[in-house]
Amino acid sequence: MFFSNLIMYFIILTTAATLHAHGQTDITTARQAAEALRPLAGNGAYLLFTLGLIGTGMLALGLVLNYLNVNANTVFPRRP
């Protein structure tokens, strides 16, 4: 977990440094974030951004389902 968070931190740091060096400092919408990927990904920037958002949602879905399962078992305990 620590290693993945460390990688995430450096990805964010590198992205911010690159965007700042190219003068893109005012990104407020998802559309602007996808457009910022255009120099790297070309015309597939929107697809790359969309896949990233969907992947993040899929990761969060597992956490939410686990949380619901734990709470449901606390409220409605199983009886043998």
C-alpha positions in Angstrom: 0.0 0.0 0.0 2.8 2.4 0.9 4.6 1.7 -2.4 1.5 2.3 -4.5 0.8 5.6 -2.7 4.4 6.6 -3.2 4.1 6.0 -7.0 0.8 7.9 -7.1 2.5 10.9 -5.4 5.3 11.0 -7.9 2.9 10.7 -10.8 0.9 13.7 -9.5 4.1 15.6 -8.8 5.5 14.9 -12.3 2.3 15.8 -14.0 2.0 19.1 -12.1 5.6 20.0 -12.9 5.1 19.3 -16.6 1.9 21.2 -16.9 3.3 24.2 -15.0 6.4 24.2 -17.3 4.1 24.4 -20.3 2.0 27.2 -18.8 -1.1 25.2 -18.1 -1.8 26.2 -14.5 -5.6 26.8 -14.5 -7.3 23.4 -15.0 -10.7 23.5 -13.4 -12.8 21.0 -15.4 -12.4 17.4 -16.6 -12.5 18.6 -20.2 -9.5 20.8 -19.5 -7.7 17.9 -17.9 -8.3 15.7 -20.9 -7.1 18.5 -23.2 -3.9 18.8 -21.2 -3.2 15.2 -22.1 -3.3 15.9 -25.9 0.4 16.6 -26.3 1.2 13.2 -24.7 -1.7 11.1 -26.0 -2.6 12.9 -29.3 -6.2 12.5 -30.4 -6.7 9.6 -28.0 -6.4 12.0 -25.0 -10.2 11.8 -24.2 -10.1 8.0 -24.4 -7.1 7.8 -22.1 -8.8 10.2 -19.6 -12.1 8.3 -19.8 -10.4 4.9 -19.2 -8.6 6.5 -16.2 -11.8 7.7 -14.7 -13.6 4.4 -15.2 -10.6 2.5 -13.7 -10.7 4.7 -10.7 -14.4 4.1 -10.2 -13.9 0.4 -10.5 -11.2 0.5 -7.8 -13.6 2.5 -5.5 -16.4 0.1 -6.1 -14.6 -2.7 -4.4 -14.0 -0.6 -1.3 -17.6 0.6 -1.2 -19.0 -3.0 -1.5 -16.6 -4.2 1.3 -17.7 -1.4 3.5 -21.4 -2.2 2.9 -20.7 -5.9 3.6 -19.0 -5.2 6.9 -21.8 -2.8 8.1 -24.6 -5.2 6.9 -23.0 -8.0 8.9 -22.8 -5.8 12.0 -26.5 -4.7 11.7 -27.8 -8.1 10.7 -25.5 -10.7 12.2 -25.8 -14.2 10.9 -27.2 -16.8 13.3 -26.0 -20.4 13.1 
